[in-house]
Amino acid sequence: MIYPEFLKENDVIGICAPSAGVGHKIELYEESVEAIRQRGFRIRQTASVLKDNVRSASAKRRGTELDELILDDEVKMVLCAAGGDYMLEMVPNIDFDHIRENPKWLCGGSDPTNLVFTVTTMLDIATLYGFNGGGFTLKKYKPQDVFFDYVKGNIRSQRSYQKFTPFIDKINDVRNLADVRWVAKNDMRIKGRLIGGCLECIDKLIGTEYDYTKQFIERHKDDDIVWYLDIFNKSSYDFYLSLLQYKYAGWFDHCNGVLIGRPAFPNVEDPKLDYIKAADKALGKIPHICEMDIGHTDPAMTLINGALIDVEYANGKGKISFKLK
C-alpha cells in the first residue's frame, strides 16, 4: 500500500469540485476555508468550486481541474469541495496515470467515494474518507481535530462518541441529539485492510471498467478485508439487496468484518427487515457492527482506505485504530 506524504505547516491543500459546487453554501464554505488556514495550511482552489450547481462544471472540466491539482507539485493534498449526485459522470475523465505518478492524499465524503474508493482499489494508494472541503468549522470540534492529526501523520485511536445529530436534523439546523450505541450480536475485535465508502456510489461502480474491487481483495487477502459502508438514503430493503449483491459478486470473500454507519435518511418499509436485521440476514456469520460513527451523521470518524484497521467493540461502544503498512 502506498501512503502519500503527510502534511506539514504551510503546505498547500487543493480544493476542487468533482461533484457539486458550494455556491449555495458559500458562507459555510468560506468559514471552512478559514478553519483550514487557521490550522496552518494554504489553500488553492480550482475555478468551479464556487459554482452554485449540482454539477460544478462539465464532466470533462471537473476532470481537468482535479488533474491541475494532482500535477501541482506544491499541492500536498486534494479535498473534494462537496458531495452531490453526479460525480460518476466525470470518472472517465480522471487521469489515473497522473495520480499513480503523483500520489498525494485525496479526501472526500459521500459522492467523492467515486474518487477515493476507485483510487485505492485500482492503484493501491491510501485515501481518506470523511470531510469535504466545505465541511470544517471554526468552532471546537473533535472529529476535525482527529482529521488534521491524521493528515499530519499523527494517527491515533478514535473512540465512539457519546451523542450524534441525525443528518436530517443537521441539514435543517435542528439540535436534536441522540445517544450513540453501536450494535452487534457479541463483543468482538475485527482486524484487516479497510475499504469502503458511500453505499449508493459503490453500487454504481460494480461491473464498470473502474471496478477493481476483486483485484484489490485478491492482492490483500492475506491481511483479510474489512468493509465500511456509509448509507445515505437507501431503504432497509435496498440495503439488504446491496449486501446480497456484494456477497454474490465475491466482494465479501476473505472478509473479516463489515462496519456499517447510521443511515442519513432512514427508510424502513418493513419492521421485520430494518437495517440491523437486514445486515444480520445478508451477512450471516460475517462479523458486523451497525450504527457506527461513519458517514453522514454527525460526528463521524475519519477512515483510511487501504490501511490496516483494528476495531474493538464491547457493550455498545468501541474504538478504531490504524496501522499504515
C-alpha positions as CSV (number, residue, x, y, z in Angstrom):
1,M,0.0,0.0,0.0
2,I,1.3,3.5,-0.9
3,Y,0.8,6.1,1.7
4,P,1.2,9.7,0.4
5,E,3.4,12.2,2.1
6,F,1.9,13.7,5.3
7,L,1.3,17.4,5.5
8,K,3.5,20.0,7.3
9,E,2.7,23.5,8.4
10,N,2.3,25.9,5.4
11,D,1.7,23.1,2.9
12,V,-0.9,23.7,0.2
13,I,-4.3,21.9,0.3
14,G,-6.0,21.9,-3.1
15,I,-9.8,22.0,-3.3
16,C,-11.7,21.0,-6.4
17,A,-15.3,20.2,-7.1
18,P,-15.6,16.8,-8.9
19,S,-19.3,16.7,-7.9
20,A,-21.4,19.7,-6.8
21,G,-20.2,23.3,-6.3
22,V,-20.5,25.1,-3.0
23,G,-22.2,28.3,-4.2
24,H,-25.4,27.6,-2.4
25,K,-23.5,27.3,0.9
26,I,-20.9,30.0,0.3
27,E,-20.7,31.3,3.9
28,L,-20.2,27.9,5.3
29,Y,-17.6,27.2,2.7
30,E,-15.7,30.4,3.5
31,E,-15.8,29.5,7.2
32,S,-14.4,26.1,6.3
33,V,-11.5,27.5,4.3
34,E,-10.7,29.9,7.1
35,A,-10.7,26.9,9.6
36,I,-8.2,25.1,7.3
37,R,-6.0,28.3,7.1
38,Q,-6.0,28.6,10.9
39,R,-4.6,25.1,11.1
40,G,-1.5,26.5,9.3
41,F,-2.3,25.4,5.7
42,R,-2.6,27.3,2.5
43,I,-5.5,26.8,0.1
44,R,-5.5,26.6,-3.7
45,Q,-9.0,26.1,-5.2
46,T,-10.0,25.4,-8.8
47,A,-12.3,27.6,-10.9
48,S,-15.5,25.6,-10.5
49,V,-15.6,25.2,-6.7
50,L,-17.8,28.2,-6.1
51,K,-20.4,27.3,-8.7
52,D,-24.0,27.0,-7.4
53,N,-24.9,23.9,-9.3
54,V,-25.4,20.2,-8.7
55,R,-22.7,19.8,-11.3
56,S,-19.9,22.3,-10.7
57,A,-18.9,22.1,-14.4
58,S,-18.9,19.7,-17.3
59,A,-17.6,16.2,-16.6
60,K,-14.5,17.0,-18.7
61,R,-13.8,20.2,-16.9
62,R,-14.2,18.6,-13.5
63,G,-11.6,16.0,-14.5
64,T,-9.3,18.7,-15.8
65,E,-9.5,20.7,-12.5
66,L,-8.7,17.6,-10.5
67,D,-5.7,16.9,-12.7
68,E,-4.5,20.5,-12.2
69,L,-4.1,19.8,-8.5
70,I,-2.6,16.4,-9.0
71,L,0.1,17.8,-11.2
72,D,0.8,20.8,-9.0
73,D,3.9,19.9,-7.0
74,E,3.0,22.4,-4.3
75,V,-0.3,20.8,-3.6
76,K,0.2,18.0,-1.0
77,M,-3.5,17.1,-0.5
78,V,-6.7,17.3,-2.6
79,L,-10.0,17.8,-0.9
80,C,-13.3,17.4,-2.7
81,A,-15.4,20.6,-2.1
82,A,-18.7,18.8,-1.5
83,G,-20.8,15.8,-2.1
84,G,-23.6,15.6,-4.6
85,D,-25.0,13.2,-7.1
86,Y,-23.2,13.3,-10.4
87,M,-19.5,12.6,-9.8
88,L,-19.8,9.2,-11.6
89,E,-20.1,11.2,-14.8
90,M,-16.6,12.5,-14.5
91,V,-14.8,9.3,-13.5
92,P,-13.9,8.6,-17.2
93,N,-12.1,12.0,-17.2
94,I,-9.8,11.2,-14.2
95,D,-6.2,10.7,-15.2
96,F,-5.3,7.7,-13.1
97,D,-1.8,7.6,-14.6
98,H,-1.1,11.1,-13.2
99,I,-2.5,10.0,-9.8
100,R,-0.2,6.9,-9.8
101,E,2.8,9.1,-10.7
102,N,2.0,11.8,-8.2
103,P,0.5,10.1,-5.1
104,K,-1.0,12.6,-2.6
105,W,-3.7,12.4,-0.1
106,L,-7.2,12.5,-1.7
107,C,-10.1,13.1,0.6
108,G,-13.9,13.4,0.4
109,G,-17.1,12.0,1.7
110,S,-20.3,10.8,0.1
111,D,-20.2,11.3,-3.7
112,P,-16.4,11.6,-3.7
113,T,-16.4,7.8,-2.9
114,N,-16.2,7.6,-6.7
115,L,-12.7,9.0,-6.5
116,V,-11.3,7.7,-3.2
117,F,-12.6,4.2,-3.4
118,T,-11.5,3.8,-7.0
119,V,-8.0,5.2,-6.5
120,T,-7.4,2.8,-3.6
121,T,-8.8,-0.3,-5.2
122,M,-7.2,0.4,-8.6
123,L,-3.8,1.9,-7.6
124,D,-3.2,0.8,-4.0
125,I,-2.8,4.4,-2.9
126,A,-4.4,5.1,0.5
127,T,-7.1,7.7,0.6
128,L,-9.2,9.4,3.3
129,Y,-13.0,9.2,3.7
130,G,-14.5,11.9,5.9
131,F,-14.5,15.6,5.5
132,N,-15.2,17.6,2.3
133,G,-13.6,20.9,1.7
134,G,-16.7,22.8,2.8
135,G,-17.3,20.8,6.0
136,F,-14.9,22.4,8.5
137,T,-15.9,24.8,11.3
138,L,-14.2,27.5,13.3
139,K,-15.7,26.0,16.5
140,K,-14.0,23.4,18.6
141,Y,-14.9,20.1,17.0
142,K,-13.2,16.8,18.0
143,P,-13.7,14.9,14.7
144,Q,-12.0,17.8,12.9
145,D,-9.1,17.6,15.4
146,V,-8.7,13.9,14.5
147,F,-8.8,14.6,10.8
148,F,-6.0,17.1,11.0
149,D,-4.0,14.8,13.2
150,Y,-4.3,12.2,10.6
151,V,-3.2,14.3,7.6
152,K,-0.2,15.3,9.7
153,G,0.7,11.7,10.3
154,N,-0.4,11.6,13.9
155,I,-2.5,8.5,13.5
156,R,-4.3,7.6,16.8
157,S,-7.3,5.7,18.0
158,Q,-10.8,7.1,17.6
159,R,-13.4,6.2,20.2
160,S,-17.2,6.0,19.6
161,Y,-18.9,9.3,20.5
162,Q,-21.5,9.9,23.2
163,K,-24.1,11.7,21.2
164,F,-24.9,12.3,17.5
165,T,-27.1,14.5,15.4
166,P,-29.2,12.8,12.7
167,F,-28.3,14.0,9.3
168,I,-31.9,15.2,8.5
169,D,-31.8,17.4,11.7
170,K,-28.4,18.7,10.8
171,I,-29.4,20.0,7.4
172,N,-32.5,21.6,8.9
173,D,-30.3,23.2,11.7
174,V,-32.1,21.3,14.4
175,R,-30.1,20.4,17.5
176,N,-31.7,17.0,18.3
177,L,-29.1,14.8,19.9
178,A,-29.4,11.0,20.2
179,D,-27.3,8.5,22.1
180,V,-24.6,6.7,20.2
181,R,-24.8,3.0,20.6
182,W,-23.1,0.7,18.2
183,V,-25.0,-2.5,17.6
184,A,-23.6,-6.0,17.2
185,K,-24.6,-9.5,18.4
186,N,-21.5,-10.1,20.5
187,D,-18.4,-8.3,21.8
188,M,-15.8,-8.6,19.1
189,R,-12.5,-7.5,17.6
190,I,-12.1,-7.0,13.9
191,K,-8.8,-6.6,12.0
192,G,-7.9,-6.3,8.4
193,R,-7.3,-4.0,5.5
194,L,-10.0,-1.4,5.2
195,I,-12.0,-0.4,2.1
196,G,-15.4,1.2,1.6
197,G,-17.4,4.4,1.2
198,C,-20.9,5.6,0.4
199,L,-23.0,2.6,-0.4
200,E,-25.0,4.3,-3.2
201,C,-21.8,5.3,-5.0
202,I,-20.1,1.9,-4.7
203,D,-23.2,0.2,-6.1
204,K,-22.9,2.1,-9.3
205,L,-19.2,1.2,-9.9
206,I,-19.9,-2.6,-9.9
207,G,-19.1,-4.1,-13.3
208,T,-17.7,-0.9,-14.8
209,E,-14.1,-0.6,-16.1
210,Y,-13.3,1.3,-12.9
211,D,-14.3,-1.7,-10.7
212,Y,-11.0,-3.1,-9.3
213,T,-12.6,-4.4,-6.2
214,K,-11.9,-8.1,-6.8
215,Q,-8.3,-7.4,-7.7
216,F,-7.9,-5.3,-4.5
217,I,-9.3,-8.2,-2.4
218,E,-7.1,-10.7,-4.1
219,R,-4.0,-8.6,-3.6
220,H,-4.7,-8.2,0.1
221,K,-6.5,-11.4,1.0
222,D,-3.7,-12.5,3.4
223,D,-4.5,-9.4,5.5
224,D,-8.2,-10.1,5.5
225,I,-10.6,-7.4,4.3
226,V,-12.7,-5.1,6.4
227,W,-15.5,-3.2,4.7
228,Y,-17.2,0.0,5.9
229,L,-20.5,1.2,4.4
230,D,-22.0,4.7,4.7
231,I,-25.7,4.6,3.9
232,F,-27.2,7.8,2.6
233,N,-30.9,7.2,1.6
234,K,-31.2,3.5,0.7
235,S,-34.2,1.8,2.3
236,S,-33.5,-1.1,4.5
237,Y,-34.9,-3.4,1.8
238,D,-32.5,-1.9,-0.8
239,F,-29.6,-2.1,1.7
240,Y,-30.3,-5.8,2.2
241,L,-30.3,-6.4,-1.6
242,S,-27.0,-4.4,-2.0
243,L,-25.3,-6.6,0.7
244,L,-26.5,-9.7,-1.2
245,Q,-25.2,-8.2,-4.5
246,Y,-21.8,-7.7,-2.9
247,K,-21.8,-11.1,-1.5
248,Y,-22.8,-12.8,-4.8
249,A,-20.1,-10.7,-6.6
250,G,-17.4,-12.1,-4.3
251,W,-16.8,-8.8,-2.6
252,F,-17.1,-10.4,0.8
253,D,-14.5,-13.1,0.0
254,H,-11.7,-13.0,2.6
255,C,-13.8,-10.6,4.6
256,N,-13.1,-10.3,8.3
257,G,-15.9,-7.8,9.1
258,V,-18.3,-5.1,7.9
259,L,-18.7,-1.7,9.6
260,I,-22.0,-0.1,8.9
261,G,-22.8,3.6,9.6
262,R,-26.1,5.1,10.6
263,P,-28.4,5.9,7.6
264,A,-28.7,9.6,6.8
265,F,-32.3,9.2,5.8
266,P,-33.7,6.1,7.4
267,N,-36.5,4.3,5.5
268,V,-37.7,1.1,6.9
269,E,-40.7,-0.2,4.9
270,D,-41.0,-3.4,7.0
271,P,-40.1,-3.5,10.7
272,K,-39.2,-7.2,10.2
273,L,-36.3,-6.1,8.0
274,D,-34.8,-2.9,9.5
275,Y,-31.2,-2.1,8.8
276,I,-29.8,-4.2,11.6
277,K,-31.9,-7.2,10.7
278,A,-31.0,-6.7,7.0
279,A,-27.3,-6.9,7.9
280,D,-27.8,-9.9,10.1
281,K,-29.8,-11.7,7.4
282,A,-27.5,-10.9,4.5
283,L,-24.1,-11.2,6.2
284,G,-24.8,-14.2,8.3
285,K,-21.6,-15.3,10.1
286,I,-19.5,-12.4,8.8
287,P,-18.8,-10.2,11.9
288,H,-20.5,-6.9,11.6
289,I,-21.3,-3.8,13.6
290,C,-24.1,-1.4,12.9
291,E,-25.0,2.2,13.8
292,M,-21.3,3.2,13.9
293,D,-20.0,6.8,13.7
294,I,-19.4,6.5,10.0
295,G,-20.6,8.8,7.2
296,H,-23.3,11.4,7.1
297,T,-24.5,11.7,10.7
298,D,-22.6,14.0,12.9
299,P,-20.0,13.3,14.4
300,A,-18.2,10.9,12.1
301,M,-14.8,9.2,12.1
302,T,-12.0,9.8,9.6
303,L,-11.3,6.5,7.8
304,I,-8.3,5.5,5.8
305,N,-9.0,3.4,2.7
306,G,-6.2,0.8,2.3
307,A,-4.9,0.9,5.8
308,L,-4.9,-1.9,8.4
309,I,-7.7,-1.3,10.8
310,D,-8.2,-2.7,14.3
311,V,-11.8,-2.4,15.7
312,E,-12.7,-3.2,19.3
313,Y,-16.4,-3.4,20.2
314,A,-18.0,-4.1,23.6
315,N,-21.4,-3.3,25.1
316,G,-22.5,-0.7,22.5
317,K,-19.2,1.2,22.4
318,G,-15.9,0.8,20.6
319,K,-12.7,2.3,19.2
320,I,-10.8,2.0,15.9
321,S,-7.1,2.4,15.2
322,F,-4.9,2.1,12.1
323,K,-1.6,0.8,11.1
324,L,-0.1,2.2,7.9
325,K,1.7,-0.8,6.4
